Amino acid sequence: MITSVKKICDFAVEHGICISPYENLDNRVAKMIEKGHCLCDEERLECPCYQATIEVEKLGKCKCNMFLAKWYYDELIRRREEHNKTGKWEKTLIMKKE
């Protein structure tokens, strides 16, 4: 597995998906290189992987939560802004595509 921050960013742009605002890509890439596989699944030797696009399309996010659909990303940002205003998180973390 050879990956890089550039490869991850290029993958997101190419597929029209977002990267989680909570990701530290430098740390994540270093951990992936050290382990030799994707952090979400030992059987996924490549990251980014083709499964990520399928999961984002179906669920709004990939298994490891690094790649997100635009609607999912927007909802995360909305919830974070709400939390910053109120100090409370919404009880449900289930998000549905509209």
Residue pairs with C-beta under 8 A, 6 or more apart in sequence:
1 32
1 33
1 36
1 37
1 38
1 45
1 46
1 47
2 33
3 29
3 32
3 33
3 46
3 47
3 48
4 29
5 25
5 26
5 29
7 48
8 19
8 25
8 28
8 29
8 47
8 48
8 66
9 19
9 25
11 48
11 52
11 67
12 18
12 19
12 48
12 67
15 53
15 56
15 67
16 70
17 52
17 53
17 56
17 67
17 68
17 69
17 70
18 67
18 68
18 69
18 70
18 72
18 73
19 25
19 66
19 67
19 68
20 61
20 65
20 66
20 67
20 68
20 73
20 76
21 73
21 76
21 77
21 80
22 65
23 66
28 39
28 66
31 39
32 38
32 39
32 47
35 42
36 45
37 43
37 44
37 45
37 47
38 44
38 45
38 46
38 47
38 49
38 64
39 47
39 64
40 62
40 63
40 64
40 65
40 66
41 63
41 64
44 51
48 66
48 67
51 62
51 63
52 62
52 63
52 66
52 67
53 67
55 61
55 62
55 63
55 67
56 62
56 67
56 68
56 69
56 72
57 69
60 68
60 69
60 71
60 72
60 95
60 97
61 67
61 68
61 69
61 72
62 68
68 76
69 97
71 97
71 98
72 95
72 97
75 95
79 89
79 90
82 88
82 90
83 89
